[in-house]
Amino acid sequence: MIMNLLHTLYQVFLPISLPVIGGILLKRFRNLDSKPIATMSLYVLTPAIVFNTLLHADISLNDIGTTISFSLLSLVLLWAIAIGMSRILQLNKEEQAGLTLISTFTNCVNYGLPLVLLAFGQLGLDKASVYVIGQMIIVNTVGVFFAARSQFSVKQAGLAIFRLPAIYATLIAVILRVTDIALPTALDSGFAMLAAAYSPVALVVLGTQMISVGSTSATVTANQTTQSSNRAFWAGLSIRLLVAPLLSWLLLTWLQVEGILFSVLLILTSMPTAVNAVILAGQFNAAPKLVSRCILWTTLASFILMPVLIVWLQS
């Protein structure tokens, strides 16, 4: 067990840590503005990896149906748990909205995809693609609703989806596969090259975001230590780090999911809180300070918990 854990740390988390550390150092010492890089990742590299993966993915219709069913069930159940915990702890509406964002959305894009690729190879990435695309859609619809129910606009949420280039990349890849049209070799090589650049760039962005969130979290620790916020913080950590993995395991077992799809979906739903959650929280005043604290600490904790989970799944 110890040897397997050390092997996983060396083979999976050492490669991941290098670009993350690079992003942290660039932000700390060069004050790197990560927004242009994040924009490039969102509008160029993410659609490229989605398109390239779906075009060549070894995934069946049964895998797609199972992934969608699992995603929706876990979303609803985690939402219900967050609401129930908010009422038990008597959290205010802002903290309730923040806790919901913390509980339901994971960093499956910037962190999850590179991790799955290193831990489970190309086949794991194929299996992860449907879940990740679904999460992009959910964050821009249900995420808006969770963050600001009183300000929710179906039209705005719909427009947000169609501003995501990954959606169009998905549609084009599906059309090409259904019609059995082969992409010219030069174009295919170009998309493959862009897809290969996704992981290191996304992890550099993750490093810059971690130190930015860390600065916010330090301010929060100094200025916001009320009992209510502390209860919400520990509830968020408990749901994301303990309840979510256990719930995912029970759901996957109930749905009779097996093999690499089981492992990939469990990993993706056990990831730390999505960095995008703090953007929604800030936009709609859904306790952004609470969300930023949970992003930082769940991400740090994941560097301990994820290797253990991967070793358990591979054993």
N, C-alpha and C positions, 0 to 999 in steps of 0.2 A: 504493500500500500504506500509506504513512504517513498520507495523507489519510483513507483508510478507517478506519485505526486511531483517529485523532483523532475522527472522526465517531462511531465506536462508543463511545469513552470519553465523549463528550458526550451522545449519545442514550441510552445504556444505563447506563453506570456512574456518571455524575453523578447521575441520579435515584436509583439504588440507594444511593449513598454518603450522601445527605442523612439518611434515617432511621437508617442505621447509625451515623453520626457523632452524631446526636441521642441514640441509645441509649448510646453511649460516654460522652458528656458527662453524661447523667443519672446513669449509674452512678458516674462519677468524682467529680462535684461534689455530687450529691444523694443518693448511695448508694441508687439506685433498687432496690427489690426486684422483680426481673423474674419471680419465680415466679408471682404472680397473673396477670400479663400473659401469660406462657407458657401457663398453665392455660386462660385465656380463648381463646387462639389455638388450643390443642389441641382443646378441647371445644366451641367455638362457631364460630370462623372457619374452621378447617380442614375440618370437616364441611360447612360452607356452601359453600366454594369447590369441594370435591370433588363435592357434590351438584349445584351449579349448572353446573359444567363438564361432568360426565357426562350431565346431562339434556339439554344442548344441544350436546354434543361432536360434531364432524365426524370420527368415527373408525370404521373398518370392523372387521369380525371378523378380517380378515387382519392389520390393524395390532395388534389385541389379542393374537392368537396370536404374532406376531413379537416383540412387546414382552416377553411372558412367557418365550418361548424364550431371547431375548437376556439377560434378567435372570438366569435360572437358570444359563445357561452362563457368564456373566461372574462370577457369585457363586462357582461351583465352581472356576473357573480361578484367580481371585484368591486364594481360600482355599488352593489347592494351591501357588501361588507364595509366599504368606506362610509356609506350613509349611516348604517347601523352603528358603527364605531363613533361617528360624529355625534349622534344623538346620545349615546351612552356617556360620552365625555363632555357633553353639553358645549360643543364648539359653536362659534358664531358662523354666520353664512359664508363669510370670506374664507375662514379656515376649513369649513366643510368642502367648499369648492376646491381649495388647494389640496386637501387630503385626497379628494377624488382624482385629481390630476396625478398626484404622486402614486396612487395605488394602481391606476389603470394603464399608464403609458410608460413603456420602457425604451431605453436607448438601443433599440434593435438595429438602427441604421449605422450610425457612426462607430459604434462599439460592437454590436452584435454580429454584423456581417463579416468583418475581419476576423472576429473570434471563431465563428462557425467555419470559415474558410480554412483557417489554420488547424482547427481541432478535427474537422471532419472532411476536409478536402472539397473538391469541386461538387461531388454528389451532395454534400451537406449544404453547400451554397445553393444548389438547384432546389432543394427542398425548402430552403429558407425564403426563396424569392417571393412566393405567393403570400406568405405571412407578412413580409416587410411591405409589399405593395398595399395589402389590406390595411396595415397600420398607418400608412401615409394618408389613405382615404379617411380612416376613422379619426385621426388627429385633427384633420381639417373640417370635420363635420361634428361628430360627437364631442371632440375635444373642445370646440367652441361652445357647445351647449353646456358641458360640464363647467367651463370657466365662467360663463355669464349667461345663466338661464334667462334672466330678465332682458338681456340685450341680444338674445339669439335671433339670428336672421337666416332662414333657410336659403334665401337668395345669395347672401354673402358666403355662406358655407359652400354652396354649390359652385360659386365663382372661384373660391379658393382652391377647390379640387382641380378645376380646369386650368389653373395657373401653374400646376405641377407638371413639368415636362415628362416626368417618369410615367404619368398616366398615358400620354401619347406614345411613349416608347413601348409601354405594355401592349397597347392596342395594335401597333404596327407589328410587333413580334408575334402576337397571336394570329393576326391576319396572314403573315408569312408562313407560319406553321400550318395553319388550316388549309391554305391554298397550295402548300408544298412548293412555294417559290424560293429558289435559292438566292441568297444575297451574293453579289459579286465578291470574289475573293479579296480584292483590295479594300472594299468597304468593310468586310467582315474582319479583316486584320486591323483596320483602323479602330473599329469599335472594341475589339479585343484589347488593343493597346490602351485605350481610354479606360476600359474596365479594370485593367491591371493597375492603373494609377489611383483607383478609388481608395483602396484600403490605407495606404500610407498618408494620403492627403486627409482622409476622414479622421484618422487617429491624431494627426497634428492639430486639426481643428478641435478635437476632443480635449487635447492637452491645454490649449489656450482657453477653452471654455471652463475647464476645471479650475484653473487659477483665477479666472474672472469670478466664477461662482464662489470660490474660496474667499476672495476679498469681501464679497457681499456677506458671506456667512460669518466672517469675523466681526463685521459691523453689527450683524444681527445678534450675535452672542453677547456683545457688549451692551447693546441698547434695547434688546427685546427679550426679556427673560421671564415673562409672565407665566403663571401656572398653566393657563389655557394654551399658550403657544408651545410650551414644553410638552404638554399632553399630546397635542397634535403632532409634534415632531416625533415622539416615540411611537405614536400610533402609525405614522407614515413609514418609519423604519421597520416596524414589526410586520406590517402588511407586505411591503415590498420585498423584504429579505427572507421572511419566514412563511407567511400565509400564501403569497403568490406561488412560490415553488411547490408547496404542498398541494394547493388547489389544482395547479396545472398537472401534477402527477396523478391526482385522483381523476381528473377529467380525461386525461389521455388513456388511463387504464380503463375507465368506463367506456370510452369510445373504441377500445380495443386497437389502439394505435401501437405499432411495433417498429422495431428496427431503428434506422437512422432518422426517420421522420419523428419518432418519439423523442429521441435525444435532442434533435434540433429545435423542436417546438418547446421542449422543457427549458432549454438553454435561453431561448429568445424571450420567454415569458418570465424568466428569473433574472433578467438583466436589471441594472440600476435604473432609477427614474430618468426619463427622457429629458435631455437638456431643453428641448422645445417647450416642455411644460412650463418653464419659468417665463418664456416669452408670452404664452397665453395668460399665465397668472398675472404678469405685469400689465398686459393690455387691458384685462378686465378686473383688476384689483382682487384677484383670488389668492390672497395671502402670498405674494411673491417671495417674501423673505423666508417664510416657512418652506416653500417649494425649493428655493435655492439651497437651504441647509440640507434638505433631504437628498438633493441631487449630489452634493459634495460627499456626504457620508455614505450613501448607498454605493456611489462609484468607488470610493476607497475600500469599502467592505467587500466589493465584488472581486478585488484582486486577491482576496483570501478565499472567498466562498466559491467563486467560479472554478478554480483549479480542482477543488475537492469534488464539486458536482461533475465535472468532466471526467475525472478519474473514476468516479462511481458509475457513470454511464458507459464508460469504455471497458469496465471490468466484466 
